[in-house]
Amino acid sequence: MSLGRSTSKPPSRAASRTSGTARTAGCTSRRAPPAAVRVRQREGRLEWVATDDAVALLTHLLRLDDDLDAIYDAAPDDDLVGRAFDAYRGLRLVRDPPFPCLISFICSAQMRVARVHGMRVALAASFGTEYELDGASVPAFPTPDQLAARTEAELRERKLGYRAPYVQRTAEMVADGDAHPSEAIGMEYEAAREYLTRFVGVGNKIADCVLLFSLGYLEAIPLDTWIRTAIAEYYPDCDRGNYAETSQALRERLGGKYAGYAQTYLFYYLRTRDDE
């Protein structure tokens, strides 16, 4: 058992639209024996308990290797972006494992973050493999094979609703070797987005979410309700009448290479502003 604490690369916040929690527990396997880790952030520190050395894993998953100063410097001179950076300075994206990320965003359609998180927890608890961590049992997110073996009815019982057949069929595609989200890595951005739309229940927005929050395409901008509100209110010249061209125009407006980072700051800034 490994206990850890780190202040060397302060994360301040880790952005994730599928978990939304400061404390998470999970298991992961990257061509190695599965490792279980529970991590939380407290007073500018990361604290964790893990079955193995978690430093490299957490650095990868929480993108602690991103140079935030370079990202800020690359952003356009834009008043709204500047206010968002000031309000959430230190916020980072995540590198969620590709298959759980894909399934989570398929579940996210017309759902609040808390409901999506509940679906993800239910899938892990019902169908995932359990591992021991600090005296407790921790369920891993189901593998493609484990999810593909479930029926649509079983998935509906976990509150997936109309998303159940999408999840079941996408899991089958991955389990059967027809496609895998990680195969998009290395493609040109537009080609990678097009590749991901082959999965059942995945359109351009969900594809952009997976590209941004899992596959490392930091230029990706998912056009959700909040970002479309920002376009209408602050960047009306970027509205080109369709997803692809509007997304491209906003990417260019927000600096290109790290536009997804700027978009994420805007997302949280606008949500917080509306909650005040």
C-alpha positions as CSV (number, residue, x, y, z in Angstrom):
1,M,0.0,0.0,0.0
2,S,1.3,3.4,-1.0
3,L,0.4,6.6,0.8
4,G,1.3,9.9,-0.8
5,R,1.1,13.7,-0.6
6,S,2.3,16.1,-3.2
7,T,2.6,19.9,-3.5
8,S,5.3,19.9,-6.3
9,K,2.8,20.7,-9.1
10,P,-0.2,22.3,-7.5
11,P,-3.3,21.3,-9.4
12,S,-5.7,23.7,-7.7
13,R,-8.6,22.1,-9.6
14,A,-9.0,19.2,-12.0
15,A,-11.7,19.7,-14.6
16,S,-14.0,16.9,-15.4
17,R,-17.6,17.0,-16.7
18,T,-18.2,13.4,-15.8
19,S,-17.1,13.2,-12.1
20,G,-17.2,16.7,-10.7
21,T,-15.7,15.5,-7.4
22,A,-12.6,16.4,-5.5
23,R,-12.3,12.9,-4.1
24,T,-12.3,10.0,-6.5
25,A,-11.6,6.3,-6.3
26,G,-10.9,4.0,-9.1
27,C,-8.8,1.3,-10.7
28,T,-6.7,1.5,-13.9
29,S,-4.5,-0.8,-15.9
30,R,-2.1,0.5,-18.5
31,R,-0.5,-2.7,-19.8
32,A,0.4,-3.5,-16.2
33,P,-1.2,-5.2,-13.2
34,P,-4.3,-3.1,-12.2
35,A,-3.6,-0.4,-9.7
36,A,-6.2,1.1,-7.4
37,V,-5.9,4.7,-6.2
38,R,-8.1,7.0,-4.1
39,V,-7.1,10.7,-4.4
40,R,-8.4,14.0,-3.0
41,Q,-7.2,17.6,-3.0
42,R,-7.0,19.5,0.3
43,E,-5.5,22.9,0.9
44,G,-3.5,22.9,-2.3
45,R,-2.2,19.4,-1.9
46,L,-2.9,16.1,-3.5
47,E,-3.3,13.2,-1.0
48,W,-3.8,9.6,-2.0
49,V,-3.8,6.0,-1.0
50,A,-2.8,3.5,-3.7
51,T,-1.8,-0.1,-4.2
52,D,1.3,1.0,-6.1
53,D,3.3,4.2,-6.6
54,A,0.7,6.6,-7.9
55,V,2.9,9.6,-8.8
56,A,3.3,8.9,-12.5
57,L,-0.3,7.7,-12.8
58,L,-1.8,10.9,-11.1
59,T,0.6,13.1,-13.1
60,H,-0.8,11.5,-16.3
61,L,-4.5,11.4,-15.3
62,L,-4.7,14.9,-13.8
63,R,-2.4,16.5,-16.4
64,L,0.0,17.8,-13.8
65,D,2.6,17.9,-16.6
66,D,0.8,20.6,-18.5
67,D,2.6,24.0,-18.5
68,L,-0.3,26.3,-17.5
69,D,1.8,29.4,-17.8
70,A,2.5,28.6,-21.5
71,I,-1.2,27.9,-22.0
72,Y,-2.2,31.2,-20.4
73,D,0.4,33.0,-22.5
74,A,-0.9,31.4,-25.7
75,A,-4.5,32.6,-25.1
76,P,-5.9,35.5,-27.1
77,D,-6.2,39.0,-25.6
78,D,-9.8,38.5,-24.8
79,D,-11.6,40.1,-21.8
80,L,-14.0,37.2,-21.2
81,V,-11.2,34.6,-21.3
82,G,-9.0,36.8,-19.1
83,R,-11.8,37.0,-16.5
84,A,-12.2,33.2,-16.7
85,F,-8.5,32.6,-16.2
86,D,-8.4,34.9,-13.2
87,A,-11.4,33.3,-11.6
88,Y,-10.2,29.7,-12.1
89,R,-6.4,30.0,-12.3
90,G,-4.9,26.6,-11.7
91,L,-7.7,24.6,-13.3
92,R,-6.5,21.7,-15.3
93,L,-8.0,19.3,-17.8
94,V,-7.9,15.5,-17.2
95,R,-6.8,12.5,-19.2
96,D,-9.6,10.0,-18.5
97,P,-9.0,6.5,-19.8
98,P,-10.5,6.3,-23.3
99,F,-13.2,3.7,-22.9
100,P,-14.7,4.9,-19.6
101,C,-14.5,8.5,-21.0
102,L,-16.4,7.5,-24.1
103,I,-19.1,5.6,-22.2
104,S,-19.5,8.4,-19.7
105,F,-20.1,11.0,-22.4
106,I,-22.6,8.8,-24.2
107,C,-24.4,8.7,-20.8
108,S,-24.1,12.5,-20.5
109,A,-26.7,13.4,-23.2
110,Q,-29.3,15.7,-21.6
111,M,-28.1,14.8,-18.1
112,R,-26.7,16.8,-15.2
113,V,-23.2,16.0,-14.0
114,A,-24.4,14.4,-10.8
115,R,-26.7,12.0,-12.7
116,V,-23.9,11.0,-15.1
117,H,-21.6,10.4,-12.2
118,G,-24.3,8.2,-10.6
119,M,-24.5,6.1,-13.8
120,R,-20.8,5.6,-13.9
121,V,-20.7,4.6,-10.2
122,A,-23.6,2.2,-10.8
123,L,-21.9,0.6,-13.8
124,A,-18.7,0.0,-11.9
125,A,-20.5,-1.3,-8.8
126,S,-22.7,-3.7,-10.9
127,F,-20.4,-5.0,-13.5
128,G,-16.8,-4.0,-12.8
129,T,-14.0,-6.0,-11.1
130,E,-13.4,-5.3,-7.5
131,Y,-10.0,-4.6,-6.0
132,E,-8.9,-4.1,-2.4
133,L,-7.7,-0.6,-1.4
134,D,-6.9,0.5,2.2
135,G,-9.2,-2.2,3.6
136,A,-12.1,-1.5,1.4
137,S,-13.4,-2.9,-1.9
138,V,-13.1,-0.6,-4.9
139,P,-14.9,-1.5,-8.1
140,A,-13.2,-0.6,-11.4
141,F,-15.1,0.7,-14.4
142,P,-16.3,-2.2,-16.5
143,T,-14.1,-3.4,-19.4
144,P,-15.6,-3.4,-22.9
145,D,-16.1,-7.2,-22.5
146,Q,-17.9,-6.8,-19.2
147,L,-20.2,-4.2,-20.6
148,A,-20.8,-5.9,-23.9
149,A,-22.0,-9.0,-22.0
150,R,-24.9,-7.0,-20.3
151,T,-28.3,-6.8,-21.8
152,E,-30.1,-3.5,-22.6
153,A,-32.6,-4.3,-19.9
154,E,-29.8,-4.6,-17.3
155,L,-28.3,-1.3,-18.3
156,R,-31.7,0.4,-18.2
157,E,-32.0,-0.9,-14.6
158,R,-29.0,1.2,-13.9
159,K,-30.9,4.4,-14.9
160,L,-29.3,4.7,-18.4
161,G,-32.7,5.1,-20.1
162,Y,-32.5,5.5,-23.9
163,R,-28.7,5.6,-23.7
164,A,-28.7,1.9,-22.7
165,P,-28.6,0.5,-26.3
166,Y,-25.9,3.0,-27.3
167,V,-23.7,1.9,-24.4
168,Q,-24.3,-1.8,-25.1
169,R,-23.6,-1.5,-28.8
170,T,-20.5,0.7,-28.4
171,A,-19.1,-1.8,-25.8
172,E,-19.7,-4.6,-28.3
173,M,-17.9,-2.6,-31.0
174,V,-14.8,-2.2,-28.8
175,A,-15.0,-5.8,-27.4
176,D,-15.2,-7.3,-30.9
177,G,-12.3,-5.2,-32.1
178,D,-14.4,-3.2,-34.6
179,A,-13.1,0.1,-33.3
180,H,-11.5,1.6,-30.1
181,P,-11.5,5.3,-29.1
182,S,-7.7,5.2,-28.6
183,E,-7.3,4.5,-32.3
184,A,-8.1,8.1,-32.9
185,I,-4.8,9.2,-31.3
186,G,-2.4,10.6,-33.8
187,M,-5.0,11.4,-36.4
188,E,-5.5,15.0,-37.6
189,Y,-8.1,16.6,-35.3
190,E,-11.0,16.6,-37.8
191,A,-10.2,13.0,-38.8
192,A,-10.1,12.0,-35.1
193,R,-13.5,13.6,-34.5
194,E,-15.0,11.9,-37.5
195,Y,-13.5,8.5,-36.4
196,L,-15.2,8.7,-33.0
197,T,-18.6,9.4,-34.4
198,R,-18.7,5.8,-35.7
199,F,-19.6,4.7,-32.1
200,V,-23.3,4.4,-31.5
201,G,-24.7,7.5,-29.7
202,V,-21.7,9.7,-30.5
203,G,-22.1,12.9,-32.5
204,N,-19.6,15.8,-32.9
205,K,-20.1,17.2,-29.4
206,I,-19.5,13.9,-27.6
207,A,-16.6,13.2,-29.9
208,D,-15.0,16.6,-29.0
209,C,-15.5,15.8,-25.3
210,V,-13.6,12.5,-25.6
211,L,-10.9,14.2,-27.7
212,L,-10.4,16.9,-25.1
213,F,-10.8,15.0,-21.8
214,S,-9.1,11.8,-22.8
215,L,-7.1,11.7,-26.0
216,G,-5.1,14.9,-25.6
217,Y,-6.6,17.1,-28.4
218,L,-6.3,20.4,-26.5
219,E,-7.7,22.3,-29.4
220,A,-11.1,20.5,-29.2
221,I,-14.1,22.6,-28.3
222,P,-17.3,20.8,-27.4
223,L,-20.2,23.1,-28.3
224,D,-22.6,22.6,-25.4
225,T,-25.3,24.9,-24.1
226,W,-22.9,27.0,-22.1
227,I,-20.5,27.5,-24.9
228,R,-23.2,28.3,-27.4
229,T,-24.5,30.9,-24.9
230,A,-21.0,32.4,-24.9
231,I,-21.0,32.4,-28.7
232,A,-24.3,34.2,-28.9
233,E,-23.4,36.7,-26.2
234,Y,-19.7,37.4,-26.9
235,Y,-18.6,35.8,-30.2
236,P,-21.6,36.1,-32.5
237,D,-19.2,36.3,-35.5
238,C,-18.2,32.7,-34.8
239,D,-21.7,31.3,-35.3
240,R,-21.5,29.8,-38.8
241,G,-24.8,27.9,-38.7
242,N,-23.4,24.4,-38.3
243,Y,-21.3,22.5,-35.7
244,A,-18.1,22.0,-37.7
245,E,-17.7,25.5,-39.0
246,T,-18.7,27.2,-35.7
247,S,-16.3,25.0,-33.8
248,Q,-13.5,25.8,-36.1
249,A,-14.2,29.6,-35.9
250,L,-14.3,29.5,-32.1
251,R,-11.1,27.4,-32.0
252,E,-9.3,30.1,-34.0
253,R,-10.8,32.8,-31.9
254,L,-9.6,31.1,-28.7
255,G,-6.1,30.6,-29.8
256,G,-6.0,27.3,-31.7
257,K,-3.6,25.0,-30.0
258,Y,-5.0,25.3,-26.5
259,A,-8.5,26.5,-27.4
260,G,-10.0,23.6,-25.4
261,Y,-8.3,24.8,-22.3
262,A,-9.8,28.3,-22.8
263,Q,-13.2,26.8,-23.5
264,T,-13.1,24.8,-20.3
265,Y,-12.3,28.0,-18.3
266,L,-15.2,29.7,-20.0
267,F,-17.5,26.8,-19.2
268,Y,-16.8,27.0,-15.5
269,Y,-16.8,30.8,-15.4
270,L,-20.2,31.0,-17.1
271,R,-21.8,28.3,-14.9
272,T,-20.5,30.0,-11.8
273,R,-21.6,33.4,-12.9
274,D,-25.1,32.1,-13.6
275,D,-25.2,30.4,-10.1
276,E,-24.4,33.7,-8.3
